[in-house]
Amino acid sequence: MKIGLQTWGSHGDIRPFLALAEGLQLAGHEVTLLITCVDSDAYAGVTSAAGVRIRVLVSPVITPGQGAEIGWAIVNARDPLKQMKLILQRCFGPVEDAMFAAARELAAQSDLLVGHYFMHPLQIAAEHASKPYVSVLLSHAAIPSAYSHPLGWPRMFNGFLWWLTRTLLHRVLSPYVNRLRTQLGMSPAKDVVSELWLSSYLTLVAVSPQICERQPDWPEALQVCGFLDMPNMPLEGEMSGALSSFLAAGEAPVYMTLGSWMPPDVADQTETLRMLTEAARQAGCRAVIQASRWEECGFRSDEQIIYVSASPHHLIFPRCAAVVHHGGAGTTQSATLAGKPSIVIAHISEQEHWANELRRIGVAGKLTTRRNVTAKQLAASVKALRPEMQLKAASVARAMAVENGVAHAVALINARAARDPNYSYQDV
């Protein structure tokens, strides 16, 4: 088949699609991947070993200065719906038309489309072209079920909570969705969650089954494929000689990273680095602290702490005692796959969900939020790590090690296409 994929976001939203695109291409398909990166132009030169055609659209969407301003506005918004509205307004809306135009071209030349669940331009283009569409969820937080809800209230309230959640999400998202649908003469969407985020053709949940529990009332079209992982990419950096020497010189360190949520400007990054550094000093642990501009911020490595601009997580995490991170889908699962406990500093509601899920399975402590975290609080979380958490993390990692999310996702896509080769939206 000719398969078109499209994604938007930060590194954690792009890497899984690169992995899936490679897997589909190696399985014999002709694959095209469209990428829009919010905060970086790092993908401008990215290539595919398997021959995937990669096209980068309008990247980056925002400047470092805008990134700092938007990041703090989102963190301070607190309300998940206000956070989502800010993301839509500042990071998605400015490039929505360009992504939609590219999506329509992709739909015209493809037999099947695969999109990031947030990528409504591709879903609309697929529906208009009557092409089968696969939605990829990078988190399981937004899947309605009578058995669970991210708020964790008693089960009897889940029906009402999901009705309210879907109603409010639709209120925020539908103006963006229906503006594009109107352009193509399509009727308005009535429920963004069920009509766009979840595909009745096939929805892949790109989360390890060790973390994501399939609920009894999930539809057959919704399948947990597992973590969409891939080998280290050049833009993720290499294990430097200095870092290798640091690791060999003492006890396993705590790795600290806020990923794409690390403030990109020097002033805010300096303050964040100061907090992380002080936390490591107070905890009395060795630490590897990741920040893109640490040298500009005036920090210097020593015997206790080493600063790095980037580091390949699949190589460094297994050699650490624990990972302090922001709770992004990719970093969360990379830390878990490495068999290490997590300390999550959540910036948005989805990251809070990841933190709560890790705590539920016994590999993380109490949730910490970016707007409230202090060096003292973070140091206490590091010192609170217990041997039983280490043992549980190792056990979960052993189970994850035998999974292959990319291979499973490719098999599910192939099986669905074979089952209904003439699928059309008109059949739904």
Secondary structure as UniProt FT lines:
FT   STRAND          2..9
FT   HELIX           11..26
FT   TURN            27..28
FT   STRAND          30..37
FT   TURN            42..45
FT   STRAND          53..56
FT   HELIX           64..77
FT   HELIX           80..87
FT   HELIX           88..92
FT   HELIX           93..95
FT   HELIX           96..109
FT   STRAND          112..116
FT   TURN            117..118
FT   HELIX           120..129
FT   STRAND          133..137
FT   TURN            141..142
FT   TURN            146..147
FT   TURN            150..151
FT   HELIX           155..157
FT   HELIX           158..183
FT   TURN            184..185
FT   HELIX           193..197
FT   STRAND          202..205
FT   TURN            209..211
FT   TURN            216..217
FT   TURN            220..221
FT   STRAND          222..224
FT   HELIX           234..236
FT   HELIX           241..248
FT   STRAND          254..256
FT   HELIX           259..261
FT   HELIX           266..283
FT   STRAND          287..290
FT   TURN            292..298
FT   STRAND          305..308
FT   HELIX           313..316
FT   HELIX           317..319
FT   STRAND          322..325
FT   HELIX           329..337
FT   TURN            338..339
FT   STRAND          342..346
FT   HELIX           349..360
FT   TURN            361..362
FT   STRAND          368..369
FT   TURN            370..372
FT   HELIX           375..383
FT   HELIX           387..401
FT   HELIX           405..419
FT   TURN            421..422
FT   HELIX           425..427
//
